Amino acid sequence: MSQSQITGAQVRHFPVAAAQAGRVTQALMAMMLGLFVVGVVGFSHIDVVHNAAHDVRHSNAFPCH
């Protein structure tokens, strides 16, 4: 479909609730990723994985000890 064939009836507007649900989903996914990094990678018994996470924290000037 070209731009000239698109009419105003084809434009859909999402309600505000849908936009807020998207923000909540993104926030929850970010929190889950953070918990994964801290919980799994940060406390890993595999030295290479733990040291990599430790070095990244230091390179970002994030105090970890």
C-alpha positions in Angstrom: 0.0 0.0 0.0 1.4 3.4 -0.9 1.0 6.5 1.2 -1.7 7.8 -1.1 -3.9 4.7 -0.4 -3.9 5.1 3.3 -7.0 6.8 4.6 -7.8 8.3 8.0 -10.0 5.2 8.8 -7.0 3.0 8.8 -5.2 4.9 11.5 -5.6 3.3 14.9 -5.1 5.0 18.2 -4.2 2.9 21.2 -5.8 3.9 24.5 -3.7 5.3 27.3 -4.0 2.1 29.3 -2.2 0.2 26.5 0.7 2.7 26.5 0.9 2.4 30.3 0.9 -1.4 30.1 3.8 -1.2 27.7 5.8 1.0 30.2 5.0 -1.4 33.0 6.1 -4.4 31.0 9.4 -2.6 30.0 10.0 -1.7 33.7 9.4 -5.3 34.8 11.7 -6.7 32.2 14.4 -4.2 33.2 14.0 -5.3 36.8 14.2 -9.0 35.9 17.4 -8.4 33.9 18.9 -6.5 36.8 18.0 -9.3 39.3 19.5 -11.8 36.9 22.7 -9.9 36.6 23.1 -9.4 40.3 21.7 -12.8 41.4 23.1 -15.1 38.8 26.2 -13.5 37.4 27.3 -11.5 40.5 27.1 -14.5 42.8 28.2 -17.1 40.3 30.6 -19.7 41.5 32.2 -19.7 38.0 35.2 -17.5 38.5 35.4 -16.2 34.9 31.7 -15.1 35.0 32.0 -13.5 38.5 35.2 -11.7 37.6 33.7 -10.3 34.4 30.8 -8.9 36.3 33.1 -7.5 39.0 35.3 -5.8 36.3 32.2 -4.3 34.6 31.0 -2.9 38.0 34.4 -1.3 38.5 34.7 0.1 35.0 31.3 1.8 35.5 32.5 3.3 38.8 29.9 1.3 40.7 31.1 0.4 44.2 30.8 -3.3 44.9 32.9 -3.8 48.0 
